[in-house]
Amino acid sequence: VAENAPVGFRHAIWAAIVSGAMNGRALYWEDSYGIYFSNLGIPWMEQYKTYELPAANFVRDVDFTGFKPLTSTSSPVVWGAAVGNESMVLGWFRDVDCEPPDWIIQTVPAGQTMTLTVPGTAANWQVDFYDTQDGTTILSSTTVTRYGSTVTVTLPEFQEDIAFKMIA
């Protein structure tokens, strides 16, 4: 019932991608039991029926073979996670202050970083940052280089959250 609750639902769906679960839409009450209460479940499901579409667009052509959750550390103002293998990494990070019950949306300044421990030996990576509102629009791109077993990615400015694909 919170005014910005839809933000929380979107975050649950995107977090599911990078957790390795991909079942974030299976929200326990609303999708499991709420359906049995016609005045609660069906209206809720109708209201959020397309919320997973941007995430589905984002992963449409991804081969998840060998993907595992990756160790990541990030700047104090962002939070998120990544999954991947030796040739591709998917990540999603959000404003650390965009939390329930208010899910306040604000701009995260460019320059925040995340460091990922990436399997394999690929030295150079292409990083494309995606708009999470549609899952297809590339906001910006950059290249990064592995140092040891880690890759550090600098995030562009964004509001609320951002997703990326990193390809060796």
Secondary structure, 3 states (H helix, E strand, C coil): CCCCHHHHHHHHHHHHHHHCCCCCCCCHHHHHHHHHCCCCHHHHHHHCCCCCHHHHHHHCCCCCCCCEEECEEECCCEEEEEEECCCEEEEEEEECCCCCCCCCCCEECCCCEEEEECCCCCCEEEEEEECCCCCCCEEEEEEEEEECCEEEEECCCEECEEEEEEEC
